[in-house]
């Protein structure tokens, strides 16, 4: 049997990307969208995909387990061309939870054809004031520039959906 996975040499340290957004709303609304099944299903996932949360335990060591299914015809075609399944299940483990201040989690990137699975770390910090919430998202770059660009695009569309949910 031939191993068709591409072996990616480890990077030290993994480059990190930063995205920042400010929402004119209360911290409770932003926090709920990040920490509830209904909230996550409403905005998380790239355009053209539907997300279903299977398990959510927001505490250090707790898990987020979800299934993301391509639903838009263009995404279905793109996923099939890449040789990937239409539904990808993903699991994250919360490494730090400070209510209404910080979420940190790791996810296993194990869905990329011909690439060995690797861990992606993500941290989201929330800075609330009387008028708004500033959110700073920091995440690991992917294994190459193409997949890093895909991750950035996905987060940008997700954060736009989050803003829409918050009415901003």
WOTAJO-V344144 format. One record per residue. N is the residue number from 1. RES is the residue in one letter. NEAR is the number of other C-alpha atoms within 10 Angstrom. D_LAST is the distance of its C-alpha to the last C-alpha in Angstrom with 2 decimals. Layout:
N_RES_NEAR_D_LAST + N_RES_NEAR_D_LAST
//
This chain:
1_X_3_52.91 + 2_X_4_50.87 + 3_X_7_47.75 + 4_X_10_45.29 + 5_X_12_42.56 + 6_X_11_41.95 + 7_X_11_42.62 + 8_X_13_40.09 + 9_X_8_41.51 + 10_X_9_39.60 + 11_X_8_37.63 + 12_X_6_38.01 + 13_X_7_35.52 + 14_X_14_32.66 + 15_X_11_30.24 + 16_X_13_26.79 + 17_X_15_23.47 + 18_X_13_20.54 + 19_X_14_16.81 + 20_X_13_14.55 + 21_X_13_10.82 + 22_X_15_9.35 + 23_X_19_6.62 + 24_X_17_6.95 + 25_X_18_8.45 + 26_X_15_12.01 + 27_X_22_13.83 + 28_X_12_15.12 + 29_X_15_12.01 + 30_X_23_11.55 + 31_X_18_15.34 + 32_X_14_15.83 + 33_X_19_13.84 + 34_X_20_16.15 + 35_X_18_19.28 + 36_X_15_19.76 + 37_X_19_21.16 + 38_X_13_18.76 + 39_X_18_15.71 + 40_X_19_17.21 + 41_X_17_18.42 + 42_X_18_15.04 + 43_X_22_13.59 + 44_X_22_16.45 + 45_X_22_18.67 + 46_X_21_18.69 + 47_X_16_18.12 + 48_X_13_21.25 + 49_X_17_21.94 + 50_X_18_21.85 + 51_X_21_21.93 + 52_X_18_24.16 + 53_X_19_24.58 + 54_X_14_28.33 + 55_X_13_28.50 + 56_X_19_26.22 + 57_X_15_27.87 + 58_X_21_25.57 + 59_X_17_28.29 + 60_X_15_30.25 + 61_X_13_32.35 + 62_X_17_30.31 + 63_X_20_29.17 + 64_X_20_26.30 + 65_X_17_27.96 + 66_X_21_26.19 + 67_X_16_27.14 + 68_X_19_25.12 + 69_X_19_26.53 + 70_X_23_26.23 + 71_X_14_25.58 + 72_X_13_24.91 + 73_X_10_28.27 + 74_X_10_27.57 + 75_X_17_26.62 + 76_X_18_29.64 + 77_X_13_31.88 + 78_X_14_30.56 + 79_X_15_31.05 + 80_X_12_34.51 + 81_X_9_35.52 + 82_X_10_34.69 + 83_X_11_36.91 + 84_X_14_34.27 + 85_X_13_33.87 + 86_X_16_31.13 + 87_X_17_30.11 + 88_X_14_29.77 + 89_X_16_29.94 + 90_X_17_28.59 + 91_X_20_29.15 + 92_X_22_27.61 + 93_X_21_29.29 + 94_X_23_27.48 + 95_X_18_29.34 + 96_X_18_27.55 + 97_X_18_25.41 + 98_X_13_24.69 + 99_X_14_22.54 + 100_X_18_19.15 + 101_X_14_20.41 + 102_X_17_21.41 + 103_X_23_21.88 + 104_X_21_24.42 + 105_X_23_25.94 + 106_X_20_28.28 + 107_X_18_28.44 + 108_X_14_31.46 + 109_X_17_30.96 + 110_X_16_33.78 + 111_X_15_32.67 + 112_X_16_33.51 + 113_X_13_36.76 + 114_X_13_39.60 + 115_X_15_37.83 + 116_X_16_38.89 + 117_X_16_36.23 + 118_X_15_34.63 + 119_X_13_32.22 + 120_X_18_28.71 + 121_X_19_27.37 + 122_X_21_23.70 + 123_X_19_22.40 + 124_X_20_18.98 + 125_X_18_18.95 + 126_X_22_16.54 + 127_X_14_16.93 + 128_X_20_15.78 + 129_X_12_16.30 + 130_X_9_16.28 + 131_X_10_12.97 + 132_X_14_10.92 + 133_X_22_11.66 + 134_X_18_12.87 + 135_X_20_13.69 + 136_X_16_16.69 + 137_X_20_17.83 + 138_X_17_21.49 + 139_X_22_23.45 + 140_X_19_26.89 + 141_X_19_27.65 + 142_X_21_29.30 + 143_X_21_33.01 + 144_X_9_32.82 + 145_X_10_30.74 + 146_X_9_30.06 + 147_X_13_28.69 + 148_X_15_26.74 + 149_X_13_25.05 + 150_X_13_24.35 + 151_X_18_22.82 + 152_X_17_20.56 + 153_X_14_19.47 + 154_X_16_18.93 + 155_X_18_16.78 + 156_X_14_14.68 + 157_X_17_14.14 + 158_X_18_13.64 + 159_X_20_10.99 + 160_X_15_9.12 + 161_X_19_9.77 + 162_X_21_8.78 + 163_X_17_5.16 + 164_X_11_5.61 + 165_X_15_7.59 + 166_X_15_5.50 + 167_X_10_3.78 + 168_X_12_0.00
//
